[in-house]
Amino acid sequence: AKSLIGYEGPTMIVIKDTCGNVFGAFTTTTWKEDTRFYGDSNSTLFAIWPRFLALPARVSSAEDAQHFQYLNVKSRTKEHGIGFGGRDGALRLWLDSNFEACVARSIDYTYEKGALRVKTGKSTEDDFEINKEEFSVYRLEAWGFGGKSALDAQKQKQKETAELIQGRRQVDKKQFANSAFDREFL
């Protein structure tokens, strides 16, 4: 998830689950660390295998229909991961930071209705198809379509952030020494 932060070009996340489904999301909005949803209606959810399905964002001014994308890797009050659609605690497509509690739902207010996953595996007790929202990631890829300029801008932003963090870590002890007593012990 951290490798997406600051990328200014269009991106596509493609997931293959352990049942063989291939699906994902496409967005044109720059990725940023945030505890709120952001993005725009240029986002699309899609399924590629075993059938092709495009689920574009709905056109609506309702707040619940504006939950295009989500990326959180730091906040202690919200779940860590990448999400699309849905609402807090029930995202349409959710990839938690450890890929242990991933979910693909078939409906929300942001994107058109449709199942991203068709094949869901066999029940261990009976020999019938089960339809569940949770899935296990077999493979995940994130593709950037912004070209060299988007990658260079992301690298520059990452460099500036690293320098800012390093600058905050260094403390000038002389600034804290206001009296002779303080200077003597520092």
SULGIRA-V216873 format. One record per residue. N is the residue number from 1. OMEGA is omega in degrees with one decimal (999 if undefined). BURIAL is b if it has 16 or more other ideal C-beta (glycine too) atoms within 10 Angstrom, else e. Layout:
((N/OMEGA/BURIAL) (N/OMEGA/BURIAL))
This chain:
((1/-178.4/b) (2/-178.9/e) (3/176.9/e) (4/-172.6/b) (5/177.3/b) (6/179.6/b) (7/-171.2/b) (8/-179.0/b) (9/174.7/b) (10/178.8/b) (11/176.1/b) (12/175.4/e) (13/-178.6/b) (14/-176.2/b) (15/168.1/b) (16/-180.0/b) (17/-176.6/b) (18/175.7/e) (19/178.0/e) (20/176.7/e) (21/174.5/b) (22/-174.6/b) (23/179.8/b) (24/-175.9/b) (25/176.3/b) (26/177.7/b) (27/177.2/b) (28/-175.9/b) (29/177.0/b) (30/179.1/b) (31/177.6/b) (32/176.2/e) (33/-178.3/e) (34/176.3/e) (35/177.8/e) (36/175.4/e) (37/175.7/b) (38/179.8/b) (39/-179.0/b) (40/-173.3/e) (41/173.6/b) (42/178.8/e) (43/179.1/b) (44/168.2/b) (45/-178.1/b) (46/169.9/b) (47/-179.1/b) (48/-177.0/b) (49/14.1/e) (50/174.9/e) (51/179.4/e) (52/179.6/e) (53/175.1/e) (54/-178.8/e) (55/-178.3/b) (56/175.9/e) (57/176.8/b) (58/176.4/b) (59/-178.0/e) (60/177.0/e) (61/178.7/e) (62/-176.9/e) (63/179.7/e) (64/179.7/e) (65/-178.9/b) (66/-177.3/b) (67/-172.3/b) (68/-178.9/b) (69/-174.3/b) (70/175.6/b) (71/179.1/b) (72/176.0/b) (73/-174.6/e) (74/-171.4/e) (75/179.5/e) (76/-176.8/e) (77/-178.7/e) (78/179.0/e) (79/178.9/b) (80/177.2/e) (81/-179.3/b) (82/-178.9/b) (83/177.7/b) (84/175.5/b) (85/179.0/b) (86/-179.9/b) (87/179.2/e) (88/178.5/e) (89/-179.9/e) (90/-178.8/e) (91/-179.4/b) (92/174.8/b) (93/-174.1/b) (94/174.0/b) (95/179.7/b) (96/-171.4/b) (97/179.9/e) (98/-176.2/e) (99/-179.0/e) (100/-177.5/e) (101/-178.1/e) (102/-175.2/b) (103/171.6/b) (104/179.0/b) (105/-175.5/b) (106/-177.8/e) (107/171.4/e) (108/-177.7/b) (109/-174.5/b) (110/-175.3/b) (111/177.3/b) (112/-177.8/e) (113/176.5/e) (114/-179.0/e) (115/176.2/b) (116/-178.8/b) (117/178.4/b) (118/179.1/b) (119/-176.8/e) (120/175.8/b) (121/-179.9/b) (122/174.0/e) (123/178.0/e) (124/-178.1/e) (125/-178.2/e) (126/-177.7/e) (127/177.4/e) (128/-179.9/e) (129/174.7/e) (130/179.8/e) (131/178.8/e) (132/-177.1/e) (133/-177.1/b) (134/177.0/e) (135/176.1/b) (136/180.0/e) (137/173.2/e) (138/179.6/e) (139/178.0/e) (140/175.5/e) (141/174.4/e) (142/-178.7/b) (143/176.1/e) (144/-178.3/b) (145/-177.2/e) (146/178.4/b) (147/-176.6/e) (148/-177.7/e) (149/178.5/e) (150/178.4/b) (151/177.7/e) (152/178.9/e) (153/177.9/b) (154/179.4/b) (155/177.9/e) (156/178.8/e) (157/177.8/b) (158/178.2/e) (159/179.0/e) (160/178.6/e) (161/179.1/e) (162/178.5/e) (163/178.0/e) (164/178.6/e) (165/179.3/e) (166/178.5/e) (167/178.6/e) (168/-179.9/e) (169/-178.6/e) (170/-177.8/e) (171/175.5/e) (172/-176.2/e) (173/179.9/e) (174/178.5/e) (175/-178.8/e) (176/-177.7/e) (177/-177.0/e) (178/-178.6/e) (179/178.2/e) (180/178.5/e) (181/178.8/e) (182/-178.5/e) (183/-179.3/e) (184/-176.5/e) (185/175.7/e) (186/999/e))
